[in-house]
Amino acid sequence: MKVMLRKIGETYEIYVPKKDLEEKVVEMEKDTPWGGWIRIANGWTFAMPDMPADTRLPVTVEARRIGGEED
């Protein structure tokens, strides 16, 4: 699903337009959100695409939801 990732200070936030959901990223598999999984505050986990570490934010990408509470 399409998600928009942005950074505010040292915190990443994700927006899921399809669900009108905005949440903070609370855990990441790697030092950057790219090429691993991220977990957001509501418990959902996304597999993020591989991107360069210096990718300018905000950016909209295709991420795959791999876990978390169902709707």
C-alpha beads as a LAMMPS data file, in Angstrom:
LAMMPS data file: protein, C-alpha beads

71 atoms
70 bonds

1 atom types
1 bond types

-500.0 500.0 xlo xhi
-500.0 500.0 ylo yhi
-500.0 500.0 zlo zhi

Masses

1 110.0

Atoms # bond

1 1 1 0.000 0.000 0.000
2 1 1 1.113 3.551 -0.545
3 1 1 2.522 5.277 2.535
4 1 1 4.098 8.670 3.079
5 1 1 7.117 8.819 5.374
6 1 1 8.382 12.026 6.933
7 1 1 10.788 12.967 9.686
8 1 1 10.040 15.491 12.406
9 1 1 13.108 16.172 14.509
10 1 1 14.542 12.729 15.227
11 1 1 11.176 10.958 14.914
12 1 1 9.786 9.321 11.787
13 1 1 6.057 9.476 11.083
14 1 1 4.039 7.543 8.549
15 1 1 0.764 8.485 6.857
16 1 1 -1.428 5.865 5.185
17 1 1 -3.844 7.771 2.899
18 1 1 -6.028 4.719 2.210
19 1 1 -6.798 4.432 5.938
20 1 1 -6.435 8.154 6.773
21 1 1 -3.979 7.020 9.436
22 1 1 -1.042 8.993 10.809
23 1 1 1.248 7.342 13.367
24 1 1 4.770 7.611 14.765
25 1 1 7.349 4.976 13.911
26 1 1 8.202 3.313 17.228
27 1 1 10.648 0.611 16.091
28 1 1 12.849 -0.087 13.066
29 1 1 14.802 -3.156 12.018
30 1 1 17.730 -1.032 10.794
31 1 1 19.217 2.408 11.500
32 1 1 17.149 3.825 8.635
33 1 1 13.616 2.864 7.611
34 1 1 14.796 1.563 4.231
35 1 1 15.145 -2.092 3.309
36 1 1 13.769 -3.516 6.530
37 1 1 10.630 -3.413 8.625
38 1 1 9.186 -0.595 10.667
39 1 1 6.545 -0.767 13.416
40 1 1 4.172 2.119 14.029
41 1 1 2.417 3.148 17.246
42 1 1 -0.820 1.254 16.518
43 1 1 1.108 -2.040 16.185
44 1 1 1.137 -2.364 12.404
45 1 1 4.406 -3.488 10.799
46 1 1 5.476 -2.570 7.273
47 1 1 8.187 -3.977 5.019
48 1 1 9.840 -0.899 3.540
49 1 1 11.488 -0.734 0.115
50 1 1 15.243 -0.438 -0.400
51 1 1 16.130 3.229 -0.832
52 1 1 19.324 5.223 -0.335
53 1 1 19.859 6.323 3.275
54 1 1 19.919 9.972 2.157
55 1 1 16.490 9.854 0.434
56 1 1 14.810 13.238 0.847
57 1 1 11.720 13.248 3.022
58 1 1 8.766 13.434 2.901
59 1 1 8.417 10.691 0.306
60 1 1 5.585 8.404 -0.784
61 1 1 6.546 4.757 -1.324
62 1 1 4.919 1.370 -1.779
63 1 1 5.227 -0.578 1.484
64 1 1 3.848 -4.001 2.362
65 1 1 1.952 -4.474 5.592
66 1 1 3.336 -7.603 7.231
67 1 1 1.775 -7.553 10.679
68 1 1 -0.290 -5.843 13.298
69 1 1 -3.879 -5.623 14.376
70 1 1 -6.604 -6.176 11.798
71 1 1 -9.159 -3.457 11.036

Bonds

1 1 1 2
2 1 2 3
3 1 3 4
4 1 4 5
5 1 5 6
6 1 6 7
7 1 7 8
8 1 8 9
9 1 9 10
10 1 10 11
11 1 11 12
12 1 12 13
13 1 13 14
14 1 14 15
15 1 15 16
16 1 16 17
17 1 17 18
18 1 18 19
19 1 19 20
20 1 20 21
21 1 21 22
22 1 22 23
23 1 23 24
24 1 24 25
25 1 25 26
26 1 26 27
27 1 27 28
28 1 28 29
29 1 29 30
30 1 30 31
31 1 31 32
32 1 32 33
33 1 33 34
34 1 34 35
35 1 35 36
36 1 36 37
37 1 37 38
38 1 38 39
39 1 39 40
40 1 40 41
41 1 41 42
42 1 42 43
43 1 43 44
44 1 44 45
45 1 45 46
46 1 46 47
47 1 47 48
48 1 48 49
49 1 49 50
50 1 50 51
51 1 51 52
52 1 52 53
53 1 53 54
54 1 54 55
55 1 55 56
56 1 56 57
57 1 57 58
58 1 58 59
59 1 59 60
60 1 60 61
61 1 61 62
62 1 62 63
63 1 63 64
64 1 64 65
65 1 65 66
66 1 66 67
67 1 67 68
68 1 68 69
69 1 69 70
70 1 70 71
